[in-house]
Amino acid sequence: MKRIIKFGFLTIALAQIAGCASIQDNKSASTEKVDAPVQQAQNQEDKYLWLEDVEGEKALNWVKSQNDRSLAKLQADARYKKFEDEAMAMVKAKDRLTFGGYIEGYVSNFWQSDTQIHGVWRRAKFDNWKTGNPEWESIIDFDELSKKEDKNWVYKGADCLNSRDMWNTICLMSLSNGGKDANIKREYDIKTRKFVDNGFLIPEAKSDTTWIDKDTILLGTDWGNDSLTESGYPFIVKTLKRGQKLKDAKEVFRGEKTDVSAGAYRVEDAPNHYEYFFYRSPTFFTNITFYQKPNGEIAKLDLPQKKSIIGLRDGKLYVTLNEDWTPRGSSQVFEQGSLVETSLAQVADNSGKIDVKVIYAPQNREAVQSASLVKSGIIVDLSKNVKSEIRFYQKSGNDWQYSTIDLPKNGVAGIADLDSFTDQIFYSYNDFITPPSIYMAQTQAQKPQIIQSQPARFDANDLMVEQLEATSKDGTKVPYFVVHKKNIKFDGSTPTLLYGYGGFEVSMLPNYSPYIGKMWLERGGAYVLANIRGGGEFGPAWHDAGLKTKRQVVYDDFIGVAEDLIKRKITSPRRLGIMGGSNGGLLMGVMLTQRPELFNAVVVQVPLLDMLRYHKLLAGASWVDEYGSPEIANERAWLEKLSPYQNLKKRADFPEPLIVTSTKDDRVHPGHARKYGAKLEELGMPFLYYENINGGHSAAANLVEGAKRRALEFTYLSEKLMD
């Protein structure tokens, strides 16, 4: 378990195991491979492959021409300047939450503003911070660093040697060029506020590091010689000594090239004492875990592949299950979605019975969102019908019992920060119309007290929140939230923005958004958040229901929510717009293919759209377990029907979409958005397009760029839905 400083907040999180589905050597009909000539013919038919050349002159000229055209149109609207000013006011606000994490008597955070574009990692004494006017001390200023080195550095986190003596330790600072996932890692001494001379320096790659001691790290990186997986991640882990060249590092663990990734992480089982684990990820949702025993032997753990290890204490391993598990020597089935306790020694052995104790088992419409060890027990963040409940589990004899933490209901409560070996915990809470606050409790028996609140960014006095249900095509009840003015007329006239994601077991929760509130809700619009299948709102089964060739249910759910809004006369197709990014961008593309007549505005953010080539573009191969493989016959047949790029046809009922992406996105290739836009252009169909030249997967490398993007989006939505 690593303590990773993310600077916006402090997290204590296990390394996430991500993987790419390998093509099984299986001759059954379900895994019959597609002939290479079929794929080659499809590529030859794609006249816009040149737009996949990310930094190519011809491709960037096309991007710039589209940007110029679309910016001229949207920025000519008087509302654009107002929206940009409102967004910039939020960026400039001095009363934003400043809590990031609590470390050794200090509050630290990563702070960005209109003048600190790249941001600064800073700290203030906790007692001074609580006065509301803290004296901040800079740890590292990324604007100064970018200026000094003539780089566009975007901070991507820091892996620190000793989290229990944070202000006297060294960290591997991750710096990205313009916001890409790939980054360089440079050793930084927090005590001296300087990069270490001749310290660790890892070249740009999607690397993973784990400290062993001050002079040794475990490193997964691009070692050259075909050392990355098909998804572009490392699968070879080596030990690297201080001053040692990469070519001289010693291999200690190896996965397979067909994995998504393989790596290492450490788990703190006692203060400043770590146990080391390795993993292989055959698919995005599976991981095979290994443990380095005290004698140096690396043993495979007898655990299910769909799981997450949340911590280790006194020889006990704590695990959340994403699939049913019957442990060795037992006839009992432990249900997916459960949190369990087991013995590290038993799962690391290859014989004998594995003892397992259930801590939490899911009830109807419940799911664990996170779980963390503290000194006296385990803090579990639950979603109960898409609203949060925080529980404290404590062992009583041989059983686990829980109490509920006294936090506000009907919104999103979570852990802002904690230390595994104390009971002092910082919580957070917000909901659609309640701005975020930070709470603190010294013990589990103490009622959490507010220590910082963000002022409201929009007037919510005349707003109301409803949780409703739609019925999907197969009869499944799909919940969704609606935020709107209390006095709206149910005549279909309310401009409504519907947001969806529906993938990768990501939960869409009712969070406060100052931008949506100020730019949309205050102006009479309604906002809808759909909790469709594919997400994690109701646990692994809710996600698994929409995997691969079963994915149509995800799109049916979203259509069902849209139709329910229209049936209830909250809105109408003339006034209904939709928005989604990344996997949600694919959702938008599918809606434009399957039901374009339902919508008058579609914001397509950093999307996947070419589902016959997605696995060959950047990290795309890692998502085969979610979408299916274009190289397996029956899965390709489904993807051919699904893929928005291949299924784009000229039609009169097609709304003019706004497509947003980023040149520096090295996760979802900008070629998806570019090629889709080029095909729209060829067909003579209207569309707007904006590609941020810097920005990474969020399509905005900094707060100022983010303000501009939001201003463009809400100008577009206003023109389409409010005019």
PENOR-V474150 format. One record per pair of residues at least 12 apart in sequence whose C-alpha atoms are under 7 Angstrom apart, sorted by sequence separation. I is the first residue (numbers start at 1). J is the second residue. If there is no record, write none. Layout:
i->I j->J
i->I j->J
This chain:
i->1 j->13
i->2 j->14
i->109 j->121
i->110 j->122
i->124 j->136
i->159 j->171
i->160 j->172
i->173 j->185
i->174 j->186
i->187 j->199
i->208 j->220
i->222 j->234
i->238 j->250
i->239 j->251
i->265 j->277
i->277 j->289
i->278 j->290
i->289 j->301
i->307 j->319
i->308 j->320
i->323 j->335
i->324 j->336
i->343 j->355
i->368 j->380
i->369 j->381
i->379 j->391
i->380 j->392
i->391 j->403
i->392 j->404
i->415 j->427
i->416 j->428
i->426 j->438
i->427 j->439
i->438 j->450
i->439 j->451
i->467 j->479
i->468 j->480
i->533 j->545
i->534 j->546
i->661 j->673
i->1 j->14
i->109 j->122
i->123 j->136
i->124 j->137
i->158 j->171
i->159 j->172
i->172 j->185
i->173 j->186
i->187 j->200
i->207 j->220
i->208 j->221
i->221 j->234
i->238 j->251
i->239 j->252
i->264 j->277
i->265 j->278
i->277 j->290
i->278 j->291
i->307 j->320
i->308 j->321
i->323 j->336
i->342 j->355
i->368 j->381
i->369 j->382
i->379 j->392
i->391 j->404
i->392 j->405
i->414 j->427
i->415 j->428
i->426 j->439
i->427 j->440
i->437 j->450
i->438 j->451
i->467 j->480
i->468 j->481
i->533 j->546
i->1 j->15
i->108 j->122
i->109 j->123
i->122 j->136
i->123 j->137
i->158 j->172
i->159 j->173
i->172 j->186
i->173 j->187
i->186 j->200
i->187 j->201
i->207 j->221
i->220 j->234
i->237 j->251
i->238 j->252
i->264 j->278
i->277 j->291
i->307 j->321
i->322 j->336
i->342 j->356
i->368 j->382
i->369 j->383
i->378 j->392
i->379 j->393
i->390 j->404
i->391 j->405
i->414 j->428
i->426 j->440
i->438 j->452
i->467 j->481
i->588 j->602
i->659 j->673
i->108 j->123
i->122 j->137
i->123 j->138
i->158 j->173
i->172 j->187
i->173 j->188
i->186 j->201
i->206 j->221
i->220 j->235
i->237 j->252
i->238 j->253
i->263 j->278
i->264 j->279
i->276 j->291
i->277 j->292
i->306 j->321
i->307 j->322
i->321 j->336
i->322 j->337
i->341 j->356
i->342 j->357
i->367 j->382
i->368 j->383
i->377 j->392
i->378 j->393
i->390 j->405
i->413 j->428
i->414 j->429
i->425 j->440
i->426 j->441
i->437 j->452
i->438 j->453
i->466 j->481
i->467 j->482
i->107 j->123
i->108 j->124
i->122 j->138
i->157 j->173
i->158 j->174
i->171 j->187
i->172 j->188
i->185 j->201
i->186 j->202
i->205 j->221
i->220 j->236
i->237 j->253
i->263 j->279
i->276 j->292
i->306 j->322
i->321 j->337
i->340 j->356
i->341 j->357
i->366 j->382
i->367 j->383
i->377 j->393
i->378 j->394
i->413 j->429
i->425 j->441
i->437 j->453
i->465 j->481
i->466 j->482
i->588 j->604
i->106 j->123
i->107 j->124
i->121 j->138
i->122 j->139
i->157 j->174
i->170 j->187
i->171 j->188
i->185 j->202
i->205 j->222
i->220 j->237
i->236 j->253
i->237 j->254
i->262 j->279
i->263 j->280
i->288 j->305
i->306 j->323
i->320 j->337
i->321 j->338
i->340 j->357
i->341 j->358
i->366 j->383
i->367 j->384
i->377 j->394
i->412 j->429
i->413 j->430
i->424 j->441
i->425 j->442
i->436 j->453
i->437 j->454
i->465 j->482
i->466 j->483
i->106 j->124
i->107 j->125
i->120 j->138
i->121 j->139
i->156 j->174
i->170 j->188
i->171 j->189
i->184 j->202
i->185 j->203
i->219 j->237
i->220 j->238
i->236 j->254
i->262 j->280
i->287 j->305
i->320 j->338
i->321 j->339
i->340 j->358
i->341 j->359
i->366 j->384
i->376 j->394
i->377 j->395
i->412 j->430
i->424 j->442
i->436 j->454
i->465 j->483
i->612 j->630
i->106 j->125
i->107 j->126
i->121 j->140
i->155 j->174
i->156 j->175
i->170 j->189
i->184 j->203
i->218 j->237
i->219 j->238
i->235 j->254
i->236 j->255
i->261 j->280
i->262 j->281
i->286 j->305
i->287 j->306
i->320 j->339
i->339 j->358
i->340 j->359
i->365 j->384
i->366 j->385
i->411 j->430
i->412 j->431
i->423 j->442
i->424 j->443
i->435 j->454
i->464 j->483
i->465 j->484
i->585 j->604
i->105 j->125
i->106 j->126
i->120 j->140
i->121 j->141
i->155 j->175
i->156 j->176
i->169 j->189
i->170 j->190
i->184 j->204
i->218 j->238
i->219 j->239
i->235 j->255
i->261 j->281
i->286 j->306
i->319 j->339
i->320 j->340
i->339 j->359
i->340 j->360
i->365 j->385
i->411 j->431
i->423 j->443
i->435 j->455
i->463 j->483
i->464 j->484
i->534 j->554
i->585 j->605
i->589 j->609
i->92 j->113
i->105 j->126
i->120 j->141
i->154 j->175
i->155 j->176
i->169 j->190
i->183 j->204
i->184 j->205
i->218 j->239
i->219 j->240
i->235 j->256
i->259 j->280
i->260 j->281
i->285 j->306
i->304 j->325
i->319 j->340
i->339 j->360
i->423 j->444
i->435 j->456
i->463 j->484
i->464 j->485
i->533 j->554
i->585 j->606
i->586 j->607
i->91 j->113
i->92 j->114
i->119 j->141
i->120 j->142
i->153 j->175
i->154 j->176
i->168 j->190
i->169 j->191
i->182 j->204
i->183 j->205
i->217 j->239
i->218 j->240
i->235 j->257
i->259 j->281
i->260 j->282
i->318 j->340
i->319 j->341
i->338 j->360
i->339 j->361
i->388 j->410
i->463 j->485
i->464 j->486
i->532 j->554
i->577 j->599
i->585 j->607
i->586 j->608
i->91 j->114
i->119 j->142
i->153 j->176
i->154 j->177
i->167 j->190
i->168 j->191
i->182 j->205
i->183 j->206
i->216 j->239
i->217 j->240
i->259 j->282
i->260 j->283
i->318 j->341
i->329 j->352
i->330 j->353
i->338 j->361
i->387 j->410
i->388 j->411
i->390 j->413
i->462 j->485
i->463 j->486
i->508 j->531
i->576 j->599
i->577 j->600
i->578 j->601
i->579 j->602
i->580 j->603
i->581 j->604
i->582 j->605
i->585 j->608
i->586 j->609
i->118 j->142
i->119 j->143
i->153 j->177
i->154 j->178
i->167 j->191
i->182 j->206
i->216 j->240
i->217 j->241
i->259 j->283
i->260 j->284
i->317 j->341
i->318 j->342
i->329 j->353
i->337 j->361
i->338 j->362
i->387 j->411
i->388 j->412
i->389 j->413
i->462 j->486
i->533 j->557
i->573 j->597
i->576 j->600
i->577 j->601
i->578 j->602
i->579 j->603
i->580 j->604
i->581 j->605
i->582 j->606
i->583 j->607
i->118 j->143
i->152 j->177
i->153 j->178
i->154 j->179
i->181 j->206
i->216 j->241
i->255 j->280
i->316 j->341
i->317 j->342
i->328 j->353
i->329 j->354
i->337 j->362
i->387 j->412
i->388 j->413
i->532 j->557
i->573 j->598
i->574 j->599
i->575 j->600
i->576 j->601
i->577 j->602
i->578 j->603
i->579 j->604
i->580 j->605
i->581 j->606
i->582 j->607
i->583 j->608
i->117 j->143
i->152 j->178
i->215 j->241
i->216 j->242
i->235 j->261
i->236 j->262
i->237 j->263
i->316 j->342
i->317 j->343
i->328 j->354
i->532 j->558
i->573 j->599
i->574 j->600
i->581 j->607
i->582 j->608
i->116 j->143
i->206 j->233
i->207 j->234
i->215 j->242
i->230 j->257
i->233 j->260
i->234 j->261
i->235 j->262
i->316 j->343
i->317 j->344
i->327 j->354
i->433 j->460
i->573 j->600
i->612 j->639
i->229 j->257
i->230 j->258
i->233 j->261
i->234 j->262
i->235 j->263
i->315 j->343
i->316 j->344
i->507 j->535
i->530 j->558
i->611 j->639
i->612 j->640
i->663 j->691
i->228 j->257
i->229 j->258
i->231 j->260
i->315 j->344
i->496 j->525
i->497 j->526
i->498 j->527
i->499 j->528
i->500 j->529
i->505 j->534
i->506 j->535
i->507 j->536
i->658 j->687
i->659 j->688
i->660 j->689
i->661 j->690
i->662 j->691
i->663 j->692
i->664 j->693
i->668 j->697
i->229 j->259
i->230 j->260
i->337 j->367
i->495 j->525
i->496 j->526
i->497 j->527
i->498 j->528
i->499 j->529
i->500 j->530
i->502 j->532
i->504 j->534
i->505 j->535
i->506 j->536
i->507 j->537
i->656 j->686
i->657 j->687
i->658 j->688
i->659 j->689
i->660 j->690
i->661 j->691
i->662 j->692
i->663 j->693
i->664 j->694
i->665 j->695
i->666 j->696
i->667 j->697
i->229 j->260
i->337 j->368
i->494 j->525
i->495 j->526
i->496 j->527
i->497 j->528
i->498 j->529
i->499 j->530
i->502 j->533
i->503 j->534
i->504 j->535
i->505 j->536
i->530 j->561
i->645 j->676
i->656 j->687
i->657 j->688
i->658 j->689
i->659 j->690
i->660 j->691
i->661 j->692
i->662 j->693
i->663 j->694
i->664 j->695
i->665 j->696
i->229 j->261
i->494 j->526
i->502 j->534
i->503 j->535
i->555 j->587
i->611 j->643
i->662 j->694
i->664 j->696
i->665 j->697
i->381 j->414
i->502 j->535
i->610 j->643
i->650 j->683
i->662 j->695
i->609 j->643
i->610 j->644
i->662 j->696
i->118 j->153
i->505 j->540
i->609 j->644
i->610 j->645
i->650 j->685
i->662 j->697
i->118 j->154
i->609 j->645
i->610 j->646
i->484 j->521
i->662 j->699
i->505 j->543
i->661 j->699
i->485 j->524
i->504 j->543
i->503 j->543
i->359 j->400
i->406 j->447
i->484 j->525
i->200 j->242
i->406 j->448
i->484 j->526
i->199 j->242
i->220 j->263
i->269 j->312
i->483 j->526
i->484 j->527
i->267 j->311
i->269 j->313
i->303 j->347
i->482 j->526
i->483 j->527
i->198 j->243
i->267 j->312
i->269 j->314
i->302 j->347
i->374 j->419
i->375 j->420
i->482 j->527
i->483 j->528
i->301 j->347
i->302 j->348
i->374 j->420
i->375 j->421
i->482 j->528
i->301 j->348
i->373 j->420
i->374 j->421
i->375 j->422
i->376 j->423
i->481 j->528
i->482 j->529
i->300 j->348
i->374 j->422
i->375 j->423
i->480 j->528
i->481 j->529
i->618 j->666
i->619 j->667
i->299 j->348
i->374 j->423
i->480 j->529
i->481 j->530
i->618 j->667
i->619 j->668
i->161 j->211
i->480 j->530
i->618 j->668
i->139 j->190
i->479 j->530
i->480 j->531
i->593 j->644
i->618 j->669
i->479 j->531
i->502 j->554
i->590 j->642
i->617 j->669
i->140 j->193
i->161 j->214
i->478 j->531
i->139 j->193
i->210 j->264
i->478 j->532
i->590 j->644
i->593 j->647
i->601 j->655
i->603 j->657
i->604 j->658
i->605 j->659
i->606 j->660
i->210 j->265
i->589 j->644
i->593 j->648
i->600 j->655
i->601 j->656
i->602 j->657
i->603 j->658
i->604 j->659
i->605 j->660
i->606 j->661
i->210 j->266
i->458 j->514
i->597 j->653
i->599 j->655
i->601 j->657
i->602 j->658
i->603 j->659
i->604 j->660
i->605 j->661
i->606 j->662
i->457 j->514
i->596 j->653
i->597 j->654
i->596 j->654
i->458 j->517
i->596 j->655
i->458 j->518
i->608 j->668
i->310 j->371
i->457 j->518
i->310 j->372
i->311 j->373
i->592 j->654
i->606 j->668
i->610 j->672
i->459 j->522
i->609 j->672
i->458 j->522
i->608 j->672
i->609 j->673
i->607 j->672
i->607 j->673
i->492 j->566
i->496 j->571
i->494 j->570
i->495 j->571
i->435 j->512
i->492 j->569
i->494 j->571
i->432 j->510
i->434 j->512
i->491 j->569
i->492 j->570
i->493 j->571
i->548 j->626
i->431 j->510
i->432 j->511
i->433 j->512
i->478 j->557
i->490 j->569
i->491 j->570
i->492 j->571
i->493 j->572
i->496 j->575
i->497 j->576
i->498 j->577
i->499 j->578
i->500 j->579
i->501 j->580
i->547 j->626
i->548 j->627
i->549 j->628
i->431 j->511
i->432 j->512
i->490 j->570
i->492 j->572
i->495 j->575
i->496 j->576
i->497 j->577
i->498 j->578
i->499 j->579
i->500 j->580
i->503 j->583
i->547 j->627
i->548 j->628
i->430 j->511
i->431 j->512
i->432 j->513
i->494 j->575
i->495 j->576
i->496 j->577
i->497 j->578
i->498 j->579
i->499 j->580
i->430 j->512
i->493 j->575
i->501 j->583
i->502 j->584
i->473 j->556
i->501 j->584
i->472 j->556
i->500 j->584
i->472 j->557
i->501 j->587
i->549 j->635
i->472 j->560
i->471 j->560
i->549 j->638
i->10 j->100
i->470 j->560
i->9 j->100
i->10 j->101
i->470 j->561
i->606 j->697
i->8 j->100
i->9 j->101
i->7 j->100
i->606 j->699
i->470 j->564
i->412 j->509
i->412 j->510
i->411 j->510
i->412 j->511
i->9 j->109
i->8 j->109
i->7 j->109
i->8 j->110
i->7 j->110
i->7 j->121
i->601 j->717
i->601 j->720
i->600 j->720
i->600 j->721
i->504 j->626
i->386 j->509
i->576 j->721
i->575 j->721
i->574 j->721
i->6 j->157
i->386 j->537
i->5 j->157
i->6 j->158
i->4 j->157
i->5 j->158
i->4 j->158
i->5 j->159
i->383 j->537
i->4 j->159
i->3 j->159
i->4 j->160
i->3 j->163
i->367 j->537
i->367 j->538
i->366 j->538
i->367 j->539
i->365 j->538
i->366 j->539
i->519 j->714
i->337 j->539
i->337 j->540
i->336 j->540
i->20 j->231
i->322 j->540
i->495 j->721
i->495 j->722
i->22 j->258
i->22 j->259
i->20 j->259
i->19 j->259
i->20 j->260
i->19 j->260
i->18 j->260
i->19 j->261
i->18 j->261
i->15 j->265
i->22 j->282
i->21 j->282
i->19 j->281
i->20 j->282
i->21 j->283
i->2 j->265
i->18 j->281
i->19 j->282
i->20 j->283
i->21 j->284
i->1 j->265
i->2 j->266
i->17 j->281
i->19 j->283
i->20 j->284
i->1 j->266
i->2 j->267
i->18 j->283
i->19 j->284
i->1 j->267
i->18 j->284
i->19 j->285
i->1 j->268
i->18 j->285
i->19 j->286
i->17 j->287
i->14 j->310
i->102 j->417
i->101 j->417
i->284 j->622
i->283 j->622
i->284 j->623
i->284 j->625
i->283 j->625
i->97 j->453
i->97 j->454
i->96 j->454
i->95 j->454
i->260 j->622
i->232 j->618
i->231 j->618
i->232 j->619
i->231 j->619
i->231 j->620
i->231 j->621
i->230 j->621
i->231 j->622
i->11 j->417
i->9 j->416
i->10 j->417
i->87 j->515
i->83 j->519
i->180 j->664
i->179 j->664
i->180 j->665
i->181 j->666
i->178 j->664
i->180 j->666
i->181 j->667
i->179 j->694
i->178 j->694
i->179 j->695
i->180 j->696
i->178 j->695
i->179 j->696
i->178 j->696
i->179 j->701
i->178 j->701
i->154 j->701
i->118 j->702
i->117 j->702
i->117 j->703
i->113 j->703
i->114 j->704
i->112 j->703
i->34 j->631
i->33 j->631
i->34 j->632
i->33 j->632
i->34 j->633
i->32 j->632
i->33 j->633
i->20 j->621
i->21 j->622
i->31 j->632
i->32 j->633
i->20 j->622
i->31 j->633
i->19 j->622
i->20 j->623
i->21 j->624
i->20 j->624
i->21 j->625
i->30 j->634
i->20 j->625
i->54 j->663
i->91 j->703
i->88 j->704
i->70 j->688
i->52 j->671
i->70 j->689
i->88 j->707
i->51 j->671
i->70 j->690
i->87 j->707
i->67 j->689
i->51 j->674
i->66 j->689
i->67 j->690
i->84 j->707
i->51 j->675
i->66 j->690
i->67 j->691
i->84 j->708
i->48 j->675
i->84 j->711
i->63 j->691
i->83 j->711
i->80 j->711
i->80 j->712
i->80 j->715
i->79 j->715
i->74 j->712
i->74 j->715
i->74 j->716
